[in-house]
Amino acid sequence: MTKSIFPESYFIDGTLQKILLKLIEKKKKFDYLKSRHILMLWVTIFFTSLYFMYIYKHIAMPYSYSFASMFSAYVSHIFNLYALIIVIGSFGFVNVLKQKREKAEKEYHELRCEIIDKSKDLITNSDTWENRHEIYNVLKNQYDINLFHQAK
């Protein structure tokens, strides 16, 4: 069995402890996907800007006298096809990461709201009910999980 994150003085029963550990797990998953999405978004923006600078320097400037010559120069290099596939693929991957992040956020928020709604049923011990604000403060300070209000 996993070690409790709360001191023994809080008298948390096994069900509440498992639910809180599941909530912490969902929060960590959401934070991981959020940071991964933002990182990949910035990497994609960086490589896209580098690619557009490459096109401007090696295709647009030397062949600016004619669109047909620019298009011919663009198509003649196989690097442009691979780079374009990578840029479009990375934008698609960012979209997939965004969908995963939104799903993880929804699952986390639903479980958090359910805990808030059913806190009277989950915390049956009177000592634990009186100390629940301390439990909520531990979650807020250590894991950035707010169980005081349902608003995000």
Contacts in CASP RR format, 6 or more apart in sequence:
PFRMAT RR
TARGET T0000
AUTHOR 0000-0000-0000
METHOD contacts of the structure
MODEL  1
MTKSIFPESYFIDGTLQKILLKLIEKKKKFDYLKSRHILMLWVTIFFTSL
YFMYIYKHIAMPYSYSFASMFSAYVSHIFNLYALIIVIGSFGFVNVLKQK
REKAEKEYHELRCEIIDKSKDLITNSDTWENRHEIYNVLKNQYDINLFHQ
AK
2 21 0 8 1.000
4 12 0 8 1.000
4 17 0 8 1.000
5 20 0 8 1.000
5 21 0 8 1.000
5 24 0 8 1.000
5 138 0 8 1.000
5 142 0 8 1.000
6 12 0 8 1.000
6 17 0 8 1.000
6 135 0 8 1.000
6 138 0 8 1.000
9 131 0 8 1.000
10 128 0 8 1.000
10 131 0 8 1.000
10 134 0 8 1.000
10 135 0 8 1.000
11 125 0 8 1.000
11 127 0 8 1.000
11 128 0 8 1.000
12 20 0 8 1.000
12 128 0 8 1.000
12 135 0 8 1.000
13 124 0 8 1.000
13 125 0 8 1.000
13 128 0 8 1.000
15 122 0 8 1.000
16 122 0 8 1.000
16 123 0 8 1.000
16 128 0 8 1.000
19 111 0 8 1.000
19 115 0 8 1.000
19 122 0 8 1.000
20 115 0 8 1.000
20 135 0 8 1.000
20 139 0 8 1.000
22 111 0 8 1.000
23 108 0 8 1.000
23 111 0 8 1.000
23 112 0 8 1.000
23 115 0 8 1.000
23 139 0 8 1.000
23 145 0 8 1.000
24 139 0 8 1.000
24 143 0 8 1.000
24 145 0 8 1.000
26 104 0 8 1.000
26 107 0 8 1.000
26 108 0 8 1.000
26 111 0 8 1.000
27 108 0 8 1.000
27 143 0 8 1.000
27 144 0 8 1.000
27 145 0 8 1.000
28 143 0 8 1.000
29 104 0 8 1.000
29 108 0 8 1.000
30 101 0 8 1.000
30 104 0 8 1.000
30 105 0 8 1.000
30 107 0 8 1.000
30 108 0 8 1.000
33 97 0 8 1.000
33 100 0 8 1.000
33 101 0 8 1.000
33 104 0 8 1.000
34 101 0 8 1.000
34 105 0 8 1.000
36 97 0 8 1.000
36 101 0 8 1.000
37 94 0 8 1.000
37 97 0 8 1.000
37 98 0 8 1.000
37 100 0 8 1.000
37 101 0 8 1.000
40 90 0 8 1.000
40 93 0 8 1.000
40 94 0 8 1.000
40 97 0 8 1.000
41 94 0 8 1.000
43 90 0 8 1.000
44 87 0 8 1.000
44 90 0 8 1.000
44 91 0 8 1.000
44 93 0 8 1.000
44 94 0 8 1.000
47 86 0 8 1.000
47 87 0 8 1.000
47 90 0 8 1.000
48 87 0 8 1.000
48 90 0 8 1.000
48 91 0 8 1.000
51 83 0 8 1.000
51 84 0 8 1.000
51 87 0 8 1.000
54 83 0 8 1.000
55 74 0 8 1.000
55 80 0 8 1.000
59 70 0 8 1.000
59 73 0 8 1.000
59 74 0 8 1.000
60 70 0 8 1.000
62 73 0 8 1.000
63 69 0 8 1.000
63 70 0 8 1.000
63 72 0 8 1.000
63 73 0 8 1.000
64 70 0 8 1.000
74 80 0 8 1.000
109 152 0 8 1.000
112 145 0 8 1.000
112 146 0 8 1.000
112 147 0 8 1.000
112 150 0 8 1.000
113 150 0 8 1.000
115 122 0 8 1.000
115 147 0 8 1.000
116 147 0 8 1.000
116 149 0 8 1.000
116 150 0 8 1.000
117 150 0 8 1.000
119 132 0 8 1.000
119 147 0 8 1.000
123 129 0 8 1.000
123 132 0 8 1.000
128 135 0 8 1.000
133 148 0 8 1.000
136 146 0 8 1.000
136 147 0 8 1.000
136 148 0 8 1.000
139 145 0 8 1.000
139 146 0 8 1.000
139 147 0 8 1.000
140 146 0 8 1.000
140 147 0 8 1.000
140 148 0 8 1.000
END
